[in-house]
């Protein structure tokens, strides 16, 4: 008997899509910059994801060319909005 609940963001691609969705709903400040805490906080505390899931999601989004992460880690930029990033049934609803 297992007492472990399934983690919706255990798959890095699902986490990456959710992070892109959060970033697209956030107002950019300068040059398209979105402060990392604007997507970090809702992902970790509202959606109840883990720090490892956040890190894996960011890495996946950067590898796929969806987000650009500044070398300091303080902000991201959306790179390629497109049909492949539209919400799918496997994503958690936006907050």
FITILO-509146 format. One line per field, with one value per residue (C-alpha): x, y, z. Coordinates in Angstrom, 2 decimals. Layout:
X	c(X / ...)
Y	c(Y / ...)
Z	c(Z / ...)
***
This chain:
X	c(0.00 / 1.48 / 0.78 / 2.63 / 0.62 / 1.47 / 3.52 / 2.03 / 5.36 / 7.63 / 7.96 / 10.35 / 8.50 / 5.19 / 6.97 / 8.61 / 5.27 / 3.74 / 6.64 / 6.26 / 2.55 / 3.26 / 5.88 / 3.50 / 0.94 / 3.48 / 4.18 / 7.76 / 9.70 / 12.49 / 13.61 / 11.20 / 12.73 / 10.58 / 11.98 / 12.48 / 10.52 / 7.41 / 7.30 / 9.14 / 6.70 / 3.45 / 5.09 / 6.42 / 3.73 / 0.50 / 0.97 / 2.86 / 5.76 / 9.22 / 12.47 / 13.87 / 10.82 / 11.33 / 15.00 / 14.27 / 11.48 / 13.69 / 16.49 / 14.03 / 12.50 / 15.97 / 17.04 / 13.89 / 14.42 / 11.24 / 12.95 / 16.25 / 17.69 / 20.11 / 23.50 / 22.82 / 19.60 / 17.60 / 15.34 / 14.07 / 12.80 / 10.19 / 11.78 / 9.39 / 5.65 / 3.96 / 1.30 / 3.48 / 3.28 / -0.49 / -2.02 / -2.72 / -4.99 / -2.03 / -1.18 / -2.44 / -4.81 / -3.29 / -3.48)
Y	c(0.00 / 3.33 / 6.58 / 8.77 / 11.16 / 11.59 / 14.70 / 16.58 / 18.27 / 15.23 / 15.31 / 18.19 / 19.03 / 19.44 / 21.65 / 23.65 / 24.22 / 25.40 / 27.78 / 29.21 / 29.60 / 31.46 / 33.64 / 34.51 / 35.73 / 37.95 / 41.52 / 41.94 / 44.84 / 45.92 / 44.34 / 41.46 / 40.55 / 38.61 / 38.41 / 34.78 / 35.19 / 36.10 / 32.53 / 30.80 / 31.72 / 30.63 / 27.45 / 26.43 / 27.70 / 27.99 / 24.89 / 23.04 / 21.95 / 21.19 / 23.05 / 20.11 / 20.22 / 23.97 / 23.49 / 20.65 / 22.68 / 25.74 / 23.60 / 21.90 / 25.23 / 26.65 / 23.53 / 23.68 / 27.39 / 28.52 / 30.60 / 32.41 / 32.34 / 35.16 / 33.97 / 35.58 / 33.58 / 36.68 / 36.82 / 34.95 / 36.01 / 34.31 / 33.34 / 31.48 / 31.72 / 29.28 / 26.67 / 23.98 / 25.82 / 26.12 / 24.52 / 20.82 / 18.67 / 17.42 / 20.88 / 22.22 / 25.22 / 28.69 / 30.52)
Z	c(0.00 / -1.08 / 0.69 / -1.80 / -3.91 / -7.56 / -8.35 / -11.31 / -12.14 / -11.85 / -15.65 / -16.50 / -19.72 / -17.86 / -15.31 / -18.13 / -19.86 / -16.58 / -15.98 / -19.49 / -18.83 / -15.58 / -17.30 / -20.13 / -17.60 / -15.85 / -16.87 / -18.04 / -16.59 / -18.95 / -22.22 / -21.66 / -18.30 / -15.88 / -12.36 / -11.38 / -8.14 / -10.17 / -11.48 / -8.64 / -5.88 / -7.57 / -8.85 / -5.43 / -3.08 / -5.04 / -7.19 / -4.41 / -6.60 / -5.25 / -5.76 / -7.74 / -10.05 / -10.51 / -11.39 / -13.80 / -15.41 / -15.91 / -17.40 / -19.76 / -20.86 / -21.55 / -23.49 / -25.62 / -26.32 / -24.58 / -21.87 / -21.57 / -18.05 / -17.24 / -16.02 / -12.63 / -12.27 / -11.37 / -14.40 / -17.44 / -20.85 / -22.99 / -26.29 / -28.54 / -27.97 / -30.28 / -30.78 / -29.22 / -25.88 / -25.71 / -22.63 / -22.89 / -20.78 / -18.74 / -17.38 / -14.10 / -14.53 / -14.29 / -11.01)
***
